[in-house]
C-alpha cells in the first residue's frame, strides 16, 4: 500500500461520500465482480461519472493505485476509466504508480505494466494522452522497454472488426467512434444509443479484448461531455440573461472542451 493513501483519500478520519471511491477500498471477490458493480452503478444515471473527482481531485483510479488494488485498477480501465485525469497537484494515477514502484513487488509490477500498456495504446492509436502521462511512459521505459509488437496483429484484427460494426445509419462505424467518440455522441442521441447498445452486449469484451477498454473510455467521455453540455447551456443562458439566442449559446458550448465546460458548471456550485 502506498504511503500517500491518507493524503489522497482520508481527512480527519472521514472518507469521501463517493460511491466508486468507497467501492475501491472494499475488497470484492475478483475483477469480474468489480466490473459488474461499477457498470451497474454507471448505468443507473449519466450523473454517475467513472472519472468523478473528490476534493483533492482524485478519481477512483487514483485511489485504486495508492492502495494497490490491482483488481479494481483492471476493472476501472475495462469500464472506461481515464488515466489522463490529474488530481489537484497535477498527478495522474500513472504518476502515483511510478512514484512508489518497486520491481521486487508483484503488485507493483502488475500496476506498472497495466499503465504502460494503456499509455502505449493511447499513443499508438493517437488518442488523447496528457504530457504528464507521456512523461510517465518515457520514465517507465527507462526501467522496461515496452514493445507491444506481439499484440499488433490482435489490435489490427479488432480495428478491422470495428470497421464492420455500424453506429447509426450514416456510415459511421465503431472504428470511427474509437477515434472520435466524445464528439460523435455528444451531438447525436441516436449514435449514443447505438454505441450504448454495442458496449453493453454480453460478448463485447470477448469480441474486443484488447481495445474494448478504449471504446468504453470514449463512450464514458462522450456521456460525461453530453452531460456537461446540458448543464452548461442553462448556466450560460442564465448568466447572459438570454441576451444571446439559444443557438448562439449552443455554438459557443460546442467549441469548449470538457474541462472548460466543467469550469462553467463550477461557477455556480
VEXZARO-837797 format. One record per residue (C-alpha): x, y, z. Coordinates in steps of 0.02 Angstrom, whole numbers, plus 50000, padded with zeros to 5 digits. Example, Ala and Ser with C-alpha at 12.3 -4.5 7.8 and 13.67 -1.06 7.14 Angstrom:
<nodes>
506154977550390506844994750357
</nodes>
This chain:
<nodes>
500005000050000500705017049950501045028550097500125043150015498435034850043497865045950187498275062250099497295056749946495795048650025495585051650210495325067950300495065068950488494575050650492493205052850364493035046150187492335054350032490495051250002490785044849825490165027649776491625022049670492945028749789492185019049932491935003549824493785002849785494305001649967493144986749992493914970649929492724961649811492994943649760493764946749588493944958649441492314952349366491334957249520492114974549517491644976449334489834971249364489664982849514490474997649426489434995749268487814993449364488195009849454488635019249295487115012849200485915019649332486205037849282487255048849169487665058549328488705043649386490415047549313491805034649318493065048949324492215058449465493475067549574493505070249762494025086349849495845082949808495445079549626495725060849644494705048449543494315030649597495775025349488496955036149592496305027749749496495010349675498325014049639498765021049810498015005949898498744993849768497054986449722497564978349558495874970249527495004986949544496254995249427495934982149293494054983749317494045002749309495085003049150493984989649072492455000149112493195015849033494165025049169495325038649105497165037949155497355056149100496375063949243497555073249360497255077349542497435094749617499325092749620499405088049435499735069649465498865055849366498605037949426500125033149318501145046149414500755037949581501085020849508502855026049465503185036049624503235020349731503695007349601504704992749670505074979349541505294966549681503444967749725502204957949620500774970449636501914984849587502394975649429500584971849389500114990349403501684995749311501344985149157499484988949159499785007649148501205005649023500064995648909498645008248923499795022948886500575013448742498885010148661498345028248679499925034148593499895020548460498105024948409498445043648428497085045748558497185058948693498625057048815499215071048929501015077248935501125070549113500705052949056501895054248909503235059049036502745044149144502815032448996504535038648946505145036849125504415019249135505365014548978506985017949071506525002849176505744992149042505724994248853503914990748814503634984848636501904978048608502274971448434501664954248485499934961748503499914972148345499074958448244497704957348376497494976248378497324976848189496104962348190494994971348315495104987648217494574978448059493134970448154492594987548218492514993748039491084981448010490054987348159488895001848111488505016148229486935024348162486445024047979487605037147903489125026147876489915029348047490735013648114491355008248285493115011348222492645029548183491915030748356493525024248435494485038748359493175052548378491995045748511491555060248627491185072248485490165059148392488935055248531488835072348616487865078548464486835063148420485675053948537485415040748403487265036848393487445037548581486085024248598486875013848459488565013848547487745010348714486904995048641488564988948570489604991148728488294983148841488114967048742488644951448835490034947048712490784964548693492354960748794492574944148705492454952548536493664966548581494784960348723496234972148683495394988248625493674986748703494274996548854494685011348739492955010548659492225010948835493385025548877492745035648728490945031148771491135036748953491995052948899490605056248774489225053548902490125064949025490335078248891488485077448843488005079249025489185094149045488485102248888486695100948951487155108749118488255122349043486925127648919485685132749052487025140649160487625151649017485845156248969485565162049147487225171349156486895181448998485055183549045484515177348874485445191748790486085179148662484995167248561484995149248622485775143448458487225155448486487485148148660487495130548587488815135648459489905142948597489745127048701490215115848555491895124748544492285121648728493175105948785492505095848931493685104049057493055121249004491255115249022491655108849197492355125849243490735134049184489745122249296490885125949445490455144449434488765140949511489255126949631
</nodes>
